[in-house]
Amino acid sequence: MTFGKRLRDLREGRGLTRKALAEASGVPFGTIYSYEGGRRSPALATTVKLAAALGVTCEAFAGCEDVAPEPAPAKKPRGKKN
C-alpha cells in the first residue's frame, strides 16, 4: 500500500475532507492532494503532523513503501591535528 492510499483511507474513515485535514495538521491542502495522488512522498516530520491530526501514531503508516526516510544529520568536518 502506498502512503497516499493509506492517508486517504484514514482521512475518509474519520470523515475529514482534505481541507479539514490541512487545517488540522498545518500541512497545505495541495501537499495532501499530491500525497494522495502519489505525486509526492512525505518526510517524517510531515507524517508526524498528519498522524497527529488524524488521531493515530506514525505506525499507522508503517509498511507504506514510499515514505521518505528522515535525512541523516550533516557530519561536522574534523580539523587536522598537527
C-alpha positions in Angstrom: 0.0 0.0 0.0 1.2 3.5 -0.7 1.3 6.3 1.8 -1.2 8.3 -0.3 -3.7 5.4 -0.3 -3.3 4.9 3.5 -3.6 8.6 4.1 -6.8 8.8 2.1 -8.3 5.7 3.8 -7.5 7.2 7.3 -8.8 10.7 6.3 -12.1 9.4 4.8 -12.5 6.9 7.7 -12.6 9.9 10.1 -15.0 11.8 7.8 -12.5 14.6 7.1 -12.1 16.5 3.8 -8.6 17.3 2.6 -9.3 20.9 3.6 -10.2 19.9 7.1 -7.0 17.7 7.4 -4.9 20.6 6.0 -6.3 23.0 8.7 -5.9 20.4 11.5 -2.3 19.4 10.5 -0.8 22.6 9.2 0.1 20.7 6.0 -1.0 22.6 2.9 -4.1 21.3 1.0 -2.0 21.0 -2.2 0.6 18.9 -0.5 -2.1 16.5 0.9 -3.6 16.3 -2.6 -0.2 15.4 -4.0 0.4 12.7 -1.4 -3.0 11.1 -2.0 -2.4 11.2 -5.8 1.0 9.6 -5.4 2.9 12.5 -6.8 4.9 13.2 -3.6 6.1 11.3 -0.6 6.3 12.9 2.9 9.2 13.5 5.2 8.9 12.0 8.7 8.1 15.4 10.2 5.1 15.8 7.9 4.0 12.2 8.6 4.0 13.1 12.4 1.8 16.2 11.8 -0.7 14.2 9.6 -0.8 11.3 12.1 -1.5 13.6 15.0 -4.3 15.4 13.1 -5.8 12.0 12.3 -5.6 10.8 15.8 -3.2 8.0 15.0 0.5 7.3 15.6 3.1 7.2 12.8 2.9 3.4 13.0 -0.4 3.7 11.1 1.7 4.4 8.0 4.2 1.5 8.7 4.7 -0.6 5.6 4.0 2.1 3.1 6.7 1.7 0.6 7.0 5.3 -0.4 7.6 7.1 3.0 10.8 9.1 2.7 13.3 8.5 5.5 14.3 11.3 7.7 17.6 12.8 6.4 20.7 12.0 8.3 22.3 14.9 10.2 25.2 16.5 8.4 28.6 15.4 9.7 30.9 18.1 11.0 34.3 18.2 9.4 37.1 17.1 11.6 40.0 19.5 12.0 43.6 18.4 11.2 45.9 17.8 14.2 49.4 18.9 13.6 
